[in-house]
Amino acid sequence: MANQRVTLEHPRSVYGNFTLWILAIQCIGVVVGTIAPTFRSFVAISFRCSTSRGKNNKSSLKDKLFKTETYWVQILVNWRDNFSSLQIQQDKCRKYLYSAKWLVLNFFIGVQILIVVVSKLLLYVFVLLTYPFAHITNKFKVQYSSNIVTSSDETELDLSRYVLLLEGEPELPKRILKNFCRQSDNMILIGKRKQPQNLIDLLCKFVNFSGVIQFDSTNEVPSLHSQEPSNCWTLPLVTLTCIAIALPNVAEHKRKQLVSSVNEGLSLAKLIEKTLDTNAQLINIRKSADVCWVGVALHRKWQDVDLRTTSHKCKNSKDVLQELSSKAETSVIEFKREVKDDFVMENPLNWPVKIIAANSMYRVGRTILLAYKGKNEPMDEELFERLSIMIADILAACLTNLARVITTMCHRNAIEKRERSVREAFILLGKTEQVLELLQQRDWPSLDTNKAAYIEEWCSLFHQDNQSPAVSTSTSGPDGAMETSMSNVDRITVTVDC
């Protein structure tokens, strides 16, 4: 038999030339995945070195390494000691189950303690290995910071009392506290770059808070239902804007400017309502304003009414007001006729969002018509400006709650949401800086802080006391003392649990 030469070919990968690319990408992933933990470990070492100066005796080191703080095992201990959770009638079974639970949970408690101690040992071993480098770095940072000390550092606030420390934790070094302050300053600068300029231009027209009671004449406009729906801040703003942009003989750029201004104001008003309406009683009213505004901002439509067509078809402002209010009235009456036997719908808060918006349009439109009854009808441009001022008044009244909203955002109870909420609060503080400055130029009514979050309370205050919105002096603080309203805007003190 002839000798046959057997040639063995090296098997080729199905990936072909992409094998090297895959290997390179995997290597990059390993390197990147190693860098982040390494930097975190150096931060921990730097913090440990900065807090252990003068405390390097052996006894304290031994206590730190082998002492397990209670918060590491507190939940397991509570489960172990909870005897009432065993809902078993037989005493013998309860005894065996309780003993088994005790043994199992004791085992897990021991495992948890072992993990904590080993983790501390590993950290201190790594600290000992890299201590010279970290010590030199800290010394350089201290010398560098001492060379750039300015006179402003003499009056620096002590922020250490605002830091929430766990059991056995040392106080945070000043360098880390300064880093927190630097981050907050950066968040405020980010907010300053997002100033709502269109809203600021609209608020420049704000004179007093008279628009809060002018948009709805409660006593003169007949109600379509025995019980009127409550008002929120956003719904009258949307309704007034719909009427304003539907007026004829108004320059198009003014309409666009108003829509842009109200759009920026609504974003802040929605945040205020969402933050301060803790009982969510007005959620359906707020949803009505949201749904209505989508049609206005995108398509210039109020429900099924094209506002552009209405503006061209009507001869004057009076015709626009009559057409919009009449269509709104018809919608509400037809809805009531259809659901007259539905007891659930007797409560206006349960109405569909379109019907709530229609009721608002009816009342606001009739109120404006009554305001000019028996008087010379205003020019379209003049009425547009008056409605713009009314919108600015309502927005200004709503935005007086900004200080309280910012403070509330910094006091979230959920720790996992607190960091993000605090960041958003600082951005909001920078974003509304000019808005707060504009509000400082006016006096606020004497209204309780909790009541100031609702437009209904503002209306009740002005109607009951016959108080002019232009003549407002002070507001009472929670301790009963009278404080000037300006103090709430003039200085916002935010405390953050780190």
Secondary structure, DSSP 8 states (H G I E B T S, - for coil): -------------TTTTHHHHHHHHHHHHHHHHHHHHHHHHHHHHHHHHHH-TT---HHHHHHHHH---GGGTHHHHHHHH--TT-----HHHHHHHHHHHHHHHHHHHHHHHHHHHHHHHHHHHHHHHHHHHHHHHHHHHHHHHHHT--GGGGG----GGG----TT-----HHHHHHHHHHHHHHHHHHHTT--HHHHHHHTT---STHHHHS--TTTS--SSSS-----SHHHHHHHHHHHHH-SS--HHHHHHHHHHHHHHHHHHHHHHHHH-TT-TTHHHHHHHHHHHHHHHHHSEETTEEHHHHHHH-SSHHHHHHHHHHHHHHHHHHHHHHTTT-SGGGSGGGS-HHHHHHHHHHHHHHHHHHHTTTS----HHHHHHHHHHHHHHHHHHHHTTHHHHHHHHTT-S-HHHHHHHHHHHHHHHHHTHHHHHHHHTS------TTGGG-HHHHHHHHHHHT--TTS--EEE-TTS-EEETHHHHH--------
